[in-house]
Amino acid sequence: MVYVPLDGSGDEIGQLFVDRISLIMGTQQKGRIEKKKGNNGDYYGVIRGAVAVGTVGLILEHSFHTNTRSANWLMKESNLTRLAEEEAAVIAEYFDVPEPVVERDKLYRIQAGAFRLKANAEAYLADIKAAGLDAYITTQAD
């Protein structure tokens, strides 16, 4: 279930989420969007606050802890990863975010120093590695 704003601004993306979540989790019951009215408009403060600043706020419910099959499914890290990836895809598709272009054939290297004495290069290398960075020494003739 996805809770959406009363004003209808989240209906389309909310439906996209419930459809994708139902598909990924393989639920027997089809997901749905839900609107909940409170005394001051939307019942949930996070949705009310989002609407107040002109954006869409949603609350995604993936299941209930009393549903053993869904609870067990949600306890598997691989399922959570897949669910997160699919939910990110819904957002990207809805907002028409293009796929990133990744150039896989090129590596860009950064040189962090040049030393005349090997001992100085080795000491700097040790400092870099101690900071958690991968580094190595190469030599080049003048």
C-alpha positions, 0 to 999 in steps of 0.5 A, a space after each residue: 500500500 502507498 499512502 498518497 496526498 489527498 490532493 491527488 498529486 501522488 496518485 500516478 507515482 503511487 500507483 506505479 510503486 504499488 504495481 512494481 512492489 506487488 510484482 517484485 514481491 509476488 503478492 497475491 493481493 494487488 497493492 493499492 494507493 490510499 488517502 487518509 484524511 486528518 483534522 488538518 488535511 492529510 493525516 500523516 505529517 510527512 505527507 502534509 508537510 510535503 504538500 505544504 512546500 509544493 512537493 509530493 510526499 508518499 509513504 510506502 508500506 511493503 506488507 505487515 509483520 503478521 504476513 509470514 510469507 512477506 515478512 520472511 521475503 523482506 528479511 532476505 538482503 537480496 530481496 531488499 536490494 532488488 526492491 530498492 533497485 526497482 523502487 529507484 527505477 520507478 522514481 527514475 522512470 517517473 521523472 524521466 531521469 536518463 540512464 547514466 553514460 559510463 565509459 568502461 574503456 577508460 581509466 583516469 589516473 591522478 598523480 599525487 606527487 613526484 620525488 627525486 629520492 625513493 625513500 621520500 616516495 615510499 614514505 608518501 606512499 605509506 601515508 596515502 595507504 594509511 589514509 585508506 587509498 590504493 596507490 603505487 609507485 612508478 618510475 620515469 626517467 627525467 
